[in-house]
Amino acid sequence: MRKRTEPVADRSEQYFLDQVKIHAGILHKVARMYTDHAADREDLQQEILIQLWKSYQSFRGDSQFSTWMYRVAINTAITFIKKNKFYNIPVDAATISHQPDEDAHQQQARLDAFYKAVRELNPIERALLFYFMEGLSHKETGLQLGISEVNARVKLNRTKEKLQTIIKKQGYEF
Amino acid sequence: MNFDELKSEWDSENADDVHIPQNTNALKAARHPLQALKRTMKNELILQLAGLAAFVFLPFLLGIDRTFYLVYYLGFMVILVISGYYLIEFRKFYRQVDHFELATKDSLTAIYYDLRLNMERYKSWGFLLTPFGLFVIGIFFYSRFLRTAESWMPTETQGIIIFIGCFSMLLLIIWSINWWLQYYYGRYADQLKALLDALREDR
């Protein structure tokens, strides 16, 4: 069944900001996946907002706002390469919170461990994982990245294996 | 690893740390590395343009002999016309939007090849200006000799020394331009290439 796309009848600033607020989770998650410090996270979120606004005038509404936002956010994050910054930052297992007796804390610790492990992957692998976690199919992921569905599936499987290895090395299992 | 559990935690994660302004005027100037590179290139080009403008007055400032004025300004006019072409192309590069809305591979390809193209343009423009610079130095020294003597012809040894000196200077300038471009822009281009390679079909 063909997805209905949202009409871009309103190109106003307010409509744009309202839509971004609705999908603010995308900014949060992309920033967490691509940066390791709060200050960098804020920088990247701001940069994504700027690029979203710049690209918004050429957004034709032929895809959902969220789909378009994914692309701009991921492309901005992938190319947001700072001087002397390396993506493969070794993670100290001691920095991951462990409070196994409380469910909420355990869930948070699991998510923290996930993000820290993700930041040892290269930018493309992070993008694959992001789309997977957002529930996109291999075909949709391939379209977002501009690669074939088969290539997306193969790369995603490899990325998941790599992630599991990294998490085990960190001394965290789930 | 249980991705299903992780996905439900991922979905319920809150985004309280995201600050969305009340209006877009509150958004700060872009600090994306690509924008920074373009700004740097633009500033360098403005300086070079200022330098080129100074060449208009150089014959008077350096006391170059009047007999050389015609050939000097003819050469300068050629350089000016060629520079005009390059500056128009550079302007297109740093004014264009970066197409982050495209599929990632298309976006990276467009950015990477645009950057490489403009680096090559910058290089070839530098190479074109260099012989004119050497020409100006040449007529400056020859003007000075003309003031002290009726005519001056270099000896064979002097000719060889001048040739080697000019050739070495030319090589040094070419090497410097290459090094400068690779150091300031090439590293980012290499990182973009690495990202494109990561998207290639696995065989």
Interface residues (C-beta under 8 A of the other chain):
Chain A: E13 F16 L17 V20 K21 A24 G25 L27 H28 K29 A31 A38 R41 E42 D43 Q45 Q46 E47 L49 I50 Q51 W53 K54 S55 S58 F59 W68 R71 V72 I74 N75 T76 I78 T79 F80 I81 K82 K83 Q107 R110 L111 F114 N122 P123 I124 E125 A127 F132 M133 G135 L143 Q144 L145 G146 I147 S148 N151 V154 K155 K160 L163 Q164 I167 F174
Chain B: M1 N2 F3 E5 L6 K7 E9 W10 E13 N14 A15 D17 V18 H19 I20 P21 Q22 N23 T24 L27 K28 A30 R31 H32 P33 L34 V97 D98 F100 E101 L102 A103 T104 K105 D106 S107 L108 I111 R187 Y188 Q191 L192 L195 A198 L199 E201 D202
